[in-house]
Amino acid sequence: MSLCCRGCSFISLSTIYQSDNIVVMHQGEVIEHGTHQFLISDEAPVGKYRTMWEQQNLFATPTDVRVMG
Protein backbone atom coordinates (compact mmCIF):
# COMPACT_ATOMS: atom_id res chain seq x y z
CA MET A 1 0.00 0.00 0.00
CA SER A 2 1.25 3.44 -0.82
CA LEU A 3 2.25 5.46 2.23
CA CYS A 4 0.41 8.47 0.81
CA CYS A 5 -2.89 6.71 1.59
CA ARG A 6 -2.27 6.29 5.33
CA GLY A 7 -4.30 8.62 7.49
CA CYS A 8 -6.30 10.01 4.58
CA SER A 9 -10.05 10.30 4.72
CA PHE A 10 -10.29 10.94 0.97
CA ILE A 11 -8.29 9.64 -1.94
CA SER A 12 -8.99 9.82 -5.64
CA LEU A 13 -9.75 6.27 -6.65
CA SER A 14 -8.09 6.89 -10.00
CA THR A 15 -4.75 6.74 -8.15
CA ILE A 16 -5.32 3.20 -6.80
CA TYR A 17 -7.58 1.41 -9.29
CA GLN A 18 -4.68 -0.51 -10.87
CA SER A 19 -3.51 -1.95 -7.55
CA ASP A 20 -3.34 -5.72 -7.11
CA ASN A 21 -5.48 -5.53 -3.98
CA ILE A 22 -7.63 -2.64 -2.78
CA VAL A 23 -8.74 -2.68 0.86
CA VAL A 24 -11.83 -0.68 1.83
CA MET A 25 -12.12 0.19 5.49
CA HIS A 26 -14.90 1.78 7.50
CA GLN A 27 -14.45 2.83 11.12
CA GLY A 28 -11.22 0.83 11.35
CA GLU A 29 -12.69 -2.40 9.97
CA VAL A 30 -12.03 -3.99 6.59
CA ILE A 31 -15.41 -4.14 4.85
CA GLU A 32 -14.25 -5.38 1.43
CA HIS A 33 -11.11 -6.01 -0.57
CA GLY A 34 -10.07 -7.18 -4.01
CA THR A 35 -9.14 -5.89 -7.43
CA HIS A 36 -10.83 -2.87 -8.94
CA GLN A 37 -12.72 -5.10 -11.39
CA PHE A 38 -14.03 -7.27 -8.57
CA LEU A 39 -14.98 -4.34 -6.34
CA ILE A 40 -17.02 -2.60 -9.06
CA SER A 41 -18.79 -5.84 -9.96
CA ASP A 42 -22.07 -7.10 -8.53
CA GLU A 43 -20.07 -9.88 -6.85
CA ALA A 44 -18.52 -7.49 -4.31
CA PRO A 45 -20.10 -8.22 -0.91
CA VAL A 46 -20.73 -4.63 0.24
CA GLY A 47 -20.53 -2.33 -2.77
CA LYS A 48 -18.99 0.62 -0.89
CA TYR A 49 -16.04 0.89 -3.31
CA ARG A 50 -18.41 0.69 -6.31
CA THR A 51 -20.54 3.48 -4.86
CA MET A 52 -17.47 5.67 -4.27
CA TRP A 53 -16.16 4.92 -7.79
CA GLU A 54 -19.51 5.86 -9.36
CA GLN A 55 -19.74 9.07 -7.32
CA GLN A 56 -16.22 10.17 -8.29
CA ASN A 57 -16.87 9.39 -11.96
CA LEU A 58 -19.99 11.59 -12.00
CA PHE A 59 -17.69 14.59 -11.83
CA ALA A 60 -15.02 13.29 -14.23
CA THR A 61 -14.46 14.72 -17.67
CA PRO A 62 -14.55 12.31 -20.65
CA THR A 63 -10.72 12.32 -20.65
CA ASP A 64 -10.63 11.37 -16.95
CA VAL A 65 -13.02 8.48 -17.48
CA ARG A 66 -10.91 7.13 -20.34
CA VAL A 67 -7.77 7.30 -18.17
CA MET A 68 -9.48 5.76 -15.13
CA GLY A 69 -10.82 2.79 -16.99
PDB file of N, CA, C and O in Angstrom:
ATOM      1  N   MET A   1       0.841  -1.176   0.000  1.00  0.00           N
ATOM      2  CA  MET A   1       0.000   0.000   0.000  1.00  0.00           C
ATOM      3  C   MET A   1       0.885   1.238   0.000  1.00  0.00           C
ATOM      4  O   MET A   1       1.906   1.289   0.685  1.00  0.00           O
ATOM      5  N   SER A   2       0.491   2.196  -0.750  1.00  0.00           N
ATOM      6  CA  SER A   2       1.249   3.437  -0.815  1.00  0.00           C
ATOM      7  C   SER A   2       1.145   4.180   0.513  1.00  0.00           C
ATOM      8  O   SER A   2       0.070   4.257   1.107  1.00  0.00           O
ATOM      9  N   LEU A   3       2.251   4.719   0.966  1.00  0.00           N
ATOM     10  CA  LEU A   3       2.249   5.463   2.230  1.00  0.00           C
ATOM     11  C   LEU A   3       1.420   6.724   2.144  1.00  0.00           C
ATOM     12  O   LEU A   3       0.983   7.243   3.171  1.00  0.00           O
ATOM     13  N   CYS A   4       1.188   7.238   0.930  1.00  0.00           N
ATOM     14  CA  CYS A   4       0.406   8.469   0.805  1.00  0.00           C
ATOM     15  C   CYS A   4      -1.047   8.243   1.210  1.00  0.00           C
ATOM     16  O   CYS A   4      -1.764   9.208   1.476  1.00  0.00           O
ATOM     17  N   CYS A   5      -1.490   7.008   1.263  1.00  0.00           N
ATOM     18  CA  CYS A   5      -2.890   6.713   1.592  1.00  0.00           C
ATOM     19  C   CYS A   5      -3.134   6.663   3.094  1.00  0.00           C
ATOM     20  O   CYS A   5      -4.271   6.813   3.540  1.00  0.00           O
ATOM     21  N   ARG A   6      -2.085   6.456   3.875  1.00  0.00           N
ATOM     22  CA  ARG A   6      -2.270   6.289   5.326  1.00  0.00           C
ATOM     23  C   ARG A   6      -2.750   7.584   5.967  1.00  0.00           C
ATOM     24  O   ARG A   6      -2.184   8.653   5.737  1.00  0.00           O
ATOM     25  N   GLY A   7      -3.795   7.473   6.771  1.00  0.00           N
ATOM     26  CA  GLY A   7      -4.299   8.619   7.490  1.00  0.00           C
ATOM     27  C   GLY A   7      -5.202   9.527   6.669  1.00  0.00           C
ATOM     28  O   GLY A   7      -5.675  10.546   7.172  1.00  0.00           O
ATOM     29  N   CYS A   8      -5.446   9.177   5.425  1.00  0.00           N
ATOM     30  CA  CYS A   8      -6.298  10.012   4.576  1.00  0.00           C
ATOM     31  C   CYS A   8      -7.757   9.625   4.770  1.00  0.00           C
ATOM     32  O   CYS A   8      -8.076   8.455   4.981  1.00  0.00           O
ATOM     33  N   SER A   9      -8.623  10.598   4.697  1.00  0.00           N
ATOM     34  CA  SER A   9     -10.048  10.295   4.722  1.00  0.00           C
ATOM     35  C   SER A   9     -10.624  10.354   3.314  1.00  0.00           C
ATOM     36  O   SER A   9     -11.757   9.928   3.087  1.00  0.00           O
ATOM     37  N   PHE A  10      -9.847  10.881   2.363  1.00  0.00           N
ATOM     38  CA  PHE A  10     -10.288  10.942   0.969  1.00  0.00           C
ATOM     39  C   PHE A  10      -9.099  10.682   0.067  1.00  0.00           C
ATOM     40  O   PHE A  10      -8.008  11.209   0.285  1.00  0.00           O
ATOM     41  N   ILE A  11      -9.318   9.876  -0.933  1.00  0.00           N
ATOM     42  CA  ILE A  11      -8.292   9.639  -1.944  1.00  0.00           C
ATOM     43  C   ILE A  11      -9.008   9.467  -3.283  1.00  0.00           C
ATOM     44  O   ILE A  11     -10.073   8.855  -3.357  1.00  0.00           O
ATOM     45  N   SER A  12      -8.419  10.006  -4.317  1.00  0.00           N
ATOM     46  CA  SER A  12      -8.993   9.819  -5.639  1.00  0.00           C
ATOM     47  C   SER A  12      -8.782   8.366  -6.030  1.00  0.00           C
ATOM     48  O   SER A  12      -7.651   7.883  -6.056  1.00  0.00           O
ATOM     49  N   LEU A  13      -9.857   7.679  -6.329  1.00  0.00           N
ATOM     50  CA  LEU A  13      -9.752   6.265  -6.651  1.00  0.00           C
ATOM     51  C   LEU A  13      -8.980   6.030  -7.942  1.00  0.00           C
ATOM     52  O   LEU A  13      -8.505   4.920  -8.182  1.00  0.00           O
ATOM     53  N   SER A  14      -8.851   7.045  -8.764  1.00  0.00           N
ATOM     54  CA  SER A  14      -8.086   6.887 -10.001  1.00  0.00           C
ATOM     55  C   SER A  14      -6.604   6.650  -9.709  1.00  0.00           C
ATOM     56  O   SER A  14      -5.871   6.193 -10.586  1.00  0.00           O
ATOM     57  N   THR A  15      -6.156   6.954  -8.496  1.00  0.00           N
ATOM     58  CA  THR A  15      -4.746   6.738  -8.147  1.00  0.00           C
ATOM     59  C   THR A  15      -4.480   5.315  -7.663  1.00  0.00           C
ATOM     60  O   THR A  15      -3.320   4.912  -7.570  1.00  0.00           O
ATOM     61  N   ILE A  16      -5.522   4.545  -7.354  1.00  0.00           N
ATOM     62  CA  ILE A  16      -5.322   3.199  -6.804  1.00  0.00           C
ATOM     63  C   ILE A  16      -5.986   2.097  -7.612  1.00  0.00           C
ATOM     64  O   ILE A  16      -5.789   0.923  -7.299  1.00  0.00           O
ATOM     65  N   TYR A  17      -6.764   2.423  -8.638  1.00  0.00           N
ATOM     66  CA  TYR A  17      -7.583   1.413  -9.291  1.00  0.00           C
ATOM     67  C   TYR A  17      -6.775   0.301  -9.964  1.00  0.00           C
ATOM     68  O   TYR A  17      -7.322  -0.770 -10.227  1.00  0.00           O
ATOM     69  N   GLN A  18      -5.495   0.525 -10.249  1.00  0.00           N
ATOM     70  CA  GLN A  18      -4.677  -0.514 -10.872  1.00  0.00           C
ATOM     71  C   GLN A  18      -3.928  -1.366  -9.851  1.00  0.00           C
ATOM     72  O   GLN A  18      -3.119  -2.210 -10.238  1.00  0.00           O
ATOM     73  N   SER A  19      -4.171  -1.170  -8.595  1.00  0.00           N
ATOM     74  CA  SER A  19      -3.506  -1.947  -7.545  1.00  0.00           C
ATOM     75  C   SER A  19      -3.925  -3.414  -7.606  1.00  0.00           C
ATOM     76  O   SER A  19      -5.021  -3.740  -8.062  1.00  0.00           O
ATOM     77  N   ASP A  20      -3.040  -4.287  -7.144  1.00  0.00           N
ATOM     78  CA  ASP A  20      -3.343  -5.720  -7.113  1.00  0.00           C
ATOM     79  C   ASP A  20      -4.443  -6.041  -6.109  1.00  0.00           C
ATOM     80  O   ASP A  20      -5.244  -6.951  -6.325  1.00  0.00           O
ATOM     81  N   ASN A  21      -4.479  -5.296  -5.019  1.00  0.00           N
ATOM     82  CA  ASN A  21      -5.484  -5.531  -3.985  1.00  0.00           C
ATOM     83  C   ASN A  21      -5.847  -4.188  -3.362  1.00  0.00           C
ATOM     84  O   ASN A  21      -4.978  -3.459  -2.884  1.00  0.00           O
ATOM     85  N   ILE A  22      -7.121  -3.872  -3.372  1.00  0.00           N
ATOM     86  CA  ILE A  22      -7.631  -2.635  -2.777  1.00  0.00           C
ATOM     87  C   ILE A  22      -8.396  -3.034  -1.516  1.00  0.00           C
ATOM     88  O   ILE A  22      -9.255  -3.916  -1.553  1.00  0.00           O
ATOM     89  N   VAL A  23      -8.080  -2.383  -0.414  1.00  0.00           N
ATOM     90  CA  VAL A  23      -8.738  -2.679   0.857  1.00  0.00           C
ATOM     91  C   VAL A  23      -9.603  -1.479   1.222  1.00  0.00           C
ATOM     92  O   VAL A  23      -9.117  -0.351   1.297  1.00  0.00           O
ATOM     93  N   VAL A  24     -10.894  -1.734   1.449  1.00  0.00           N
ATOM     94  CA  VAL A  24     -11.835  -0.682   1.825  1.00  0.00           C
ATOM     95  C   VAL A  24     -12.135  -0.844   3.310  1.00  0.00           C
ATOM     96  O   VAL A  24     -12.562  -1.905   3.765  1.00  0.00           O
ATOM     97  N   MET A  25     -11.901   0.235   4.052  1.00  0.00           N
ATOM     98  CA  MET A  25     -12.121   0.193   5.494  1.00  0.00           C
ATOM     99  C   MET A  25     -13.198   1.197   5.887  1.00  0.00           C
ATOM    100  O   MET A  25     -13.370   2.233   5.245  1.00  0.00           O
ATOM    101  N   HIS A  26     -13.907   0.871   6.941  1.00  0.00           N
ATOM    102  CA  HIS A  26     -14.901   1.778   7.503  1.00  0.00           C
ATOM    103  C   HIS A  26     -14.817   1.657   9.018  1.00  0.00           C
ATOM    104  O   HIS A  26     -14.962   0.567   9.572  1.00  0.00           O
ATOM    105  N   GLN A  27     -14.583   2.771   9.674  1.00  0.00           N
ATOM    106  CA  GLN A  27     -14.451   2.828  11.125  1.00  0.00           C
ATOM    107  C   GLN A  27     -13.431   1.806  11.640  1.00  0.00           C
ATOM    108  O   GLN A  27     -13.662   1.135  12.646  1.00  0.00           O
ATOM    109  N   GLY A  28     -12.302   1.700  10.934  1.00  0.00           N
ATOM    110  CA  GLY A  28     -11.218   0.829  11.354  1.00  0.00           C
ATOM    111  C   GLY A  28     -11.374  -0.633  11.002  1.00  0.00           C
ATOM    112  O   GLY A  28     -10.504  -1.436  11.337  1.00  0.00           O
ATOM    113  N   GLU A  29     -12.449  -1.003  10.340  1.00  0.00           N
ATOM    114  CA  GLU A  29     -12.692  -2.398   9.974  1.00  0.00           C
ATOM    115  C   GLU A  29     -12.630  -2.566   8.464  1.00  0.00           C
ATOM    116  O   GLU A  29     -13.113  -1.714   7.719  1.00  0.00           O
ATOM    117  N   VAL A  30     -12.034  -3.667   8.012  1.00  0.00           N
ATOM    118  CA  VAL A  30     -12.034  -3.993   6.591  1.00  0.00           C
ATOM    119  C   VAL A  30     -13.437  -4.452   6.216  1.00  0.00           C
ATOM    120  O   VAL A  30     -13.956  -5.411   6.787  1.00  0.00           O
ATOM    121  N   ILE A  31     -14.055  -3.759   5.246  1.00  0.00           N
ATOM    122  CA  ILE A  31     -15.407  -4.145   4.845  1.00  0.00           C
ATOM    123  C   ILE A  31     -15.426  -4.837   3.483  1.00  0.00           C
ATOM    124  O   ILE A  31     -16.381  -5.546   3.165  1.00  0.00           O
ATOM    125  N   GLU A  32     -14.382  -4.637   2.675  1.00  0.00           N
ATOM    126  CA  GLU A  32     -14.254  -5.382   1.426  1.00  0.00           C
ATOM    127  C   GLU A  32     -12.847  -5.194   0.885  1.00  0.00           C
ATOM    128  O   GLU A  32     -12.160  -4.230   1.222  1.00  0.00           O
ATOM    129  N   HIS A  33     -12.434  -6.119   0.048  1.00  0.00           N
ATOM    130  CA  HIS A  33     -11.110  -6.007  -0.574  1.00  0.00           C
ATOM    131  C   HIS A  33     -11.116  -6.828  -1.860  1.00  0.00           C
ATOM    132  O   HIS A  33     -11.917  -7.746  -2.035  1.00  0.00           O
ATOM    133  N   GLY A  34     -10.204  -6.468  -2.746  1.00  0.00           N
ATOM    134  CA  GLY A  34     -10.074  -7.178  -4.013  1.00  0.00           C
ATOM    135  C   GLY A  34      -9.533  -6.253  -5.081  1.00  0.00           C
ATOM    136  O   GLY A  34      -9.086  -5.143  -4.790  1.00  0.00           O
ATOM    137  N   THR A  35      -9.577  -6.715  -6.316  1.00  0.00           N
ATOM    138  CA  THR A  35      -9.142  -5.887  -7.430  1.00  0.00           C
ATOM    139  C   THR A  35     -10.225  -4.863  -7.749  1.00  0.00           C
ATOM    140  O   THR A  35     -11.364  -4.989  -7.300  1.00  0.00           O
ATOM    141  N   HIS A  36      -9.864  -3.868  -8.514  1.00  0.00           N
ATOM    142  CA  HIS A  36     -10.832  -2.866  -8.943  1.00  0.00           C
ATOM    143  C   HIS A  36     -11.998  -3.538  -9.675  1.00  0.00           C
ATOM    144  O   HIS A  36     -13.164  -3.254  -9.400  1.00  0.00           O
ATOM    145  N   GLN A  37     -11.667  -4.430 -10.608  1.00  0.00           N
ATOM    146  CA  GLN A  37     -12.722  -5.101 -11.393  1.00  0.00           C
ATOM    147  C   GLN A  37     -13.693  -5.850 -10.497  1.00  0.00           C
ATOM    148  O   GLN A  37     -14.904  -5.799 -10.712  1.00  0.00           O
ATOM    149  N   PHE A  38     -13.171  -6.545  -9.494  1.00  0.00           N
ATOM    150  CA  PHE A  38     -14.033  -7.271  -8.566  1.00  0.00           C
ATOM    151  C   PHE A  38     -14.893  -6.303  -7.752  1.00  0.00           C
ATOM    152  O   PHE A  38     -16.097  -6.509  -7.599  1.00  0.00           O
ATOM    153  N   LEU A  39     -14.267  -5.250  -7.233  1.00  0.00           N
ATOM    154  CA  LEU A  39     -14.979  -4.338  -6.337  1.00  0.00           C
ATOM    155  C   LEU A  39     -16.057  -3.514  -7.041  1.00  0.00           C
ATOM    156  O   LEU A  39     -16.992  -3.054  -6.386  1.00  0.00           O
ATOM    157  N   ILE A  40     -15.954  -3.317  -8.354  1.00  0.00           N
ATOM    158  CA  ILE A  40     -17.017  -2.597  -9.055  1.00  0.00           C
ATOM    159  C   ILE A  40     -18.065  -3.556  -9.621  1.00  0.00           C
ATOM    160  O   ILE A  40     -19.060  -3.120 -10.200  1.00  0.00           O
ATOM    161  N   SER A  41     -17.845  -4.847  -9.455  1.00  0.00           N
ATOM    162  CA  SER A  41     -18.794  -5.837  -9.962  1.00  0.00           C
ATOM    163  C   SER A  41     -19.923  -6.060  -8.953  1.00  0.00           C
ATOM    164  O   SER A  41     -19.850  -5.627  -7.803  1.00  0.00           O
ATOM    165  N   ASP A  42     -20.958  -6.744  -9.416  1.00  0.00           N
ATOM    166  CA  ASP A  42     -22.071  -7.097  -8.532  1.00  0.00           C
ATOM    167  C   ASP A  42     -21.683  -8.183  -7.538  1.00  0.00           C
ATOM    168  O   ASP A  42     -22.423  -8.445  -6.589  1.00  0.00           O
ATOM    169  N   GLU A  43     -20.522  -8.825  -7.745  1.00  0.00           N
ATOM    170  CA  GLU A  43     -20.066  -9.884  -6.850  1.00  0.00           C
ATOM    171  C   GLU A  43     -19.467  -9.350  -5.552  1.00  0.00           C
ATOM    172  O   GLU A  43     -19.335 -10.095  -4.581  1.00  0.00           O
ATOM    173  N   ALA A  44     -19.105  -8.072  -5.524  1.00  0.00           N
ATOM    174  CA  ALA A  44     -18.519  -7.488  -4.312  1.00  0.00           C
ATOM    175  C   ALA A  44     -19.554  -7.551  -3.183  1.00  0.00           C
ATOM    176  O   ALA A  44     -20.718  -7.210  -3.391  1.00  0.00           O
ATOM    177  N   PRO A  45     -19.138  -7.979  -2.005  1.00  0.00           N
ATOM    178  CA  PRO A  45     -20.095  -8.216  -0.915  1.00  0.00           C
ATOM    179  C   PRO A  45     -20.812  -6.975  -0.377  1.00  0.00           C
ATOM    180  O   PRO A  45     -21.970  -7.064   0.029  1.00  0.00           O
ATOM    181  N   VAL A  46     -20.144  -5.827  -0.370  1.00  0.00           N
ATOM    182  CA  VAL A  46     -20.729  -4.632   0.240  1.00  0.00           C
ATOM    183  C   VAL A  46     -21.130  -3.597  -0.801  1.00  0.00           C
ATOM    184  O   VAL A  46     -22.238  -3.062  -0.745  1.00  0.00           O
ATOM    185  N   GLY A  47     -20.255  -3.313  -1.738  1.00  0.00           N
ATOM    186  CA  GLY A  47     -20.534  -2.329  -2.772  1.00  0.00           C
ATOM    187  C   GLY A  47     -20.131  -0.910  -2.420  1.00  0.00           C
ATOM    188  O   GLY A  47     -20.461   0.020  -3.156  1.00  0.00           O
ATOM    189  N   LYS A  48     -19.423  -0.719  -1.308  1.00  0.00           N
ATOM    190  CA  LYS A  48     -18.994   0.621  -0.894  1.00  0.00           C
ATOM    191  C   LYS A  48     -18.002   1.207  -1.893  1.00  0.00           C
ATOM    192  O   LYS A  48     -18.126   2.373  -2.265  1.00  0.00           O
ATOM    193  N   TYR A  49     -17.019   0.422  -2.334  1.00  0.00           N
ATOM    194  CA  TYR A  49     -16.045   0.894  -3.315  1.00  0.00           C
ATOM    195  C   TYR A  49     -16.757   1.267  -4.616  1.00  0.00           C
ATOM    196  O   TYR A  49     -16.481   2.317  -5.197  1.00  0.00           O
ATOM    197  N   ARG A  50     -17.668   0.412  -5.072  1.00  0.00           N
ATOM    198  CA  ARG A  50     -18.411   0.685  -6.308  1.00  0.00           C
ATOM    199  C   ARG A  50     -19.173   1.998  -6.204  1.00  0.00           C
ATOM    200  O   ARG A  50     -19.189   2.785  -7.150  1.00  0.00           O
ATOM    201  N   THR A  51     -19.797   2.235  -5.072  1.00  0.00           N
ATOM    202  CA  THR A  51     -20.537   3.484  -4.857  1.00  0.00           C
ATOM    203  C   THR A  51     -19.592   4.676  -4.909  1.00  0.00           C
ATOM    204  O   THR A  51     -19.907   5.686  -5.539  1.00  0.00           O
ATOM    205  N   MET A  52     -18.431   4.571  -4.250  1.00  0.00           N
ATOM    206  CA  MET A  52     -17.469   5.674  -4.273  1.00  0.00           C
ATOM    207  C   MET A  52     -16.944   5.896  -5.690  1.00  0.00           C
ATOM    208  O   MET A  52     -16.797   7.040  -6.120  1.00  0.00           O
ATOM    209  N   TRP A  53     -16.661   4.817  -6.418  1.00  0.00           N
ATOM    210  CA  TRP A  53     -16.164   4.916  -7.795  1.00  0.00           C
ATOM    211  C   TRP A  53     -17.190   5.628  -8.675  1.00  0.00           C
ATOM    212  O   TRP A  53     -16.835   6.515  -9.451  1.00  0.00           O
ATOM    213  N   GLU A  54     -18.450   5.245  -8.558  1.00  0.00           N
ATOM    214  CA  GLU A  54     -19.509   5.861  -9.357  1.00  0.00           C
ATOM    215  C   GLU A  54     -19.667   7.334  -9.003  1.00  0.00           C
ATOM    216  O   GLU A  54     -19.849   8.164  -9.894  1.00  0.00           O
ATOM    217  N   GLN A  55     -19.601   7.670  -7.730  1.00  0.00           N
ATOM    218  CA  GLN A  55     -19.735   9.066  -7.317  1.00  0.00           C
ATOM    219  C   GLN A  55     -18.582   9.909  -7.841  1.00  0.00           C
ATOM    220  O   GLN A  55     -18.808  11.030  -8.299  1.00  0.00           O
ATOM    221  N   GLN A  56     -17.361   9.407  -7.787  1.00  0.00           N
ATOM    222  CA  GLN A  56     -16.222  10.166  -8.290  1.00  0.00           C
ATOM    223  C   GLN A  56     -16.288  10.320  -9.804  1.00  0.00           C
ATOM    224  O   GLN A  56     -15.879  11.353 -10.333  1.00  0.00           O
ATOM    225  N   ASN A  57     -16.790   9.322 -10.506  1.00  0.00           N
ATOM    226  CA  ASN A  57     -16.867   9.389 -11.959  1.00  0.00           C
ATOM    227  C   ASN A  57     -17.982  10.294 -12.449  1.00  0.00           C
ATOM    228  O   ASN A  57     -17.969  10.689 -13.615  1.00  0.00           O
ATOM    229  N   LEU A  58     -18.945  10.637 -11.609  1.00  0.00           N
ATOM    230  CA  LEU A  58     -19.995  11.587 -11.996  1.00  0.00           C
ATOM    231  C   LEU A  58     -19.405  12.949 -12.318  1.00  0.00           C
ATOM    232  O   LEU A  58     -19.947  13.691 -13.137  1.00  0.00           O
ATOM    233  N   PHE A  59     -18.292  13.274 -11.670  1.00  0.00           N
ATOM    234  CA  PHE A  59     -17.685  14.587 -11.827  1.00  0.00           C
ATOM    235  C   PHE A  59     -16.477  14.568 -12.754  1.00  0.00           C
ATOM    236  O   PHE A  59     -15.811  15.589 -12.924  1.00  0.00           O
ATOM    237  N   ALA A  60     -16.189  13.412 -13.355  1.00  0.00           N
ATOM    238  CA  ALA A  60     -15.020  13.292 -14.227  1.00  0.00           C
ATOM    239  C   ALA A  60     -15.333  13.811 -15.629  1.00  0.00           C
ATOM    240  O   ALA A  60     -16.469  13.736 -16.098  1.00  0.00           O
ATOM    241  N   THR A  61     -14.321  14.329 -16.271  1.00  0.00           N
ATOM    242  CA  THR A  61     -14.455  14.721 -17.672  1.00  0.00           C
ATOM    243  C   THR A  61     -14.309  13.471 -18.526  1.00  0.00           C
ATOM    244  O   THR A  61     -13.829  12.454 -18.026  1.00  0.00           O
ATOM    245  N   PRO A  62     -14.706  13.506 -19.801  1.00  0.00           N
ATOM    246  CA  PRO A  62     -14.545  12.311 -20.651  1.00  0.00           C
ATOM    247  C   PRO A  62     -13.100  11.820 -20.692  1.00  0.00           C
ATOM    248  O   PRO A  62     -12.871  10.612 -20.759  1.00  0.00           O
ATOM    249  N   THR A  63     -12.128  12.714 -20.653  1.00  0.00           N
ATOM    250  CA  THR A  63     -10.719  12.324 -20.649  1.00  0.00           C
ATOM    251  C   THR A  63     -10.381  11.565 -19.372  1.00  0.00           C
ATOM    252  O   THR A  63      -9.673  10.559 -19.420  1.00  0.00           O
ATOM    253  N   ASP A  64     -10.883  12.039 -18.220  1.00  0.00           N
ATOM    254  CA  ASP A  64     -10.630  11.373 -16.949  1.00  0.00           C
ATOM    255  C   ASP A  64     -11.188   9.958 -16.954  1.00  0.00           C
ATOM    256  O   ASP A  64     -10.526   9.031 -16.488  1.00  0.00           O
ATOM    257  N   VAL A  65     -12.386   9.783 -17.472  1.00  0.00           N
ATOM    258  CA  VAL A  65     -13.017   8.478 -17.478  1.00  0.00           C
ATOM    259  C   VAL A  65     -12.201   7.512 -18.340  1.00  0.00           C
ATOM    260  O   VAL A  65     -12.024   6.352 -17.969  1.00  0.00           O
ATOM    261  N   ARG A  66     -11.716   7.972 -19.463  1.00  0.00           N
ATOM    262  CA  ARG A  66     -10.908   7.129 -20.341  1.00  0.00           C
ATOM    263  C   ARG A  66      -9.625   6.702 -19.616  1.00  0.00           C
ATOM    264  O   ARG A  66      -9.217   5.546 -19.720  1.00  0.00           O
ATOM    265  N   VAL A  67      -9.001   7.606 -18.897  1.00  0.00           N
ATOM    266  CA  VAL A  67      -7.772   7.303 -18.171  1.00  0.00           C
ATOM    267  C   VAL A  67      -8.057   6.361 -17.014  1.00  0.00           C
ATOM    268  O   VAL A  67      -7.261   5.460 -16.751  1.00  0.00           O
ATOM    269  N   MET A  68      -9.182   6.545 -16.311  1.00  0.00           N
ATOM    270  CA  MET A  68      -9.484   5.758 -15.126  1.00  0.00           C
ATOM    271  C   MET A  68     -10.022   4.382 -15.478  1.00  0.00           C
ATOM    272  O   MET A  68     -10.088   3.524 -14.598  1.00  0.00           O
ATOM    273  N   GLY A  69     -10.391   4.143 -16.661  1.00  0.00           N
ATOM    274  CA  GLY A  69     -10.818   2.788 -16.992  1.00  0.00           C
ATOM    275  C   GLY A  69     -12.167   2.771 -17.567  1.00  0.00           C
ATOM    276  O   GLY A  69     -12.681   1.704 -17.903  1.00  0.00           O
TER     277      GLY A  69
END
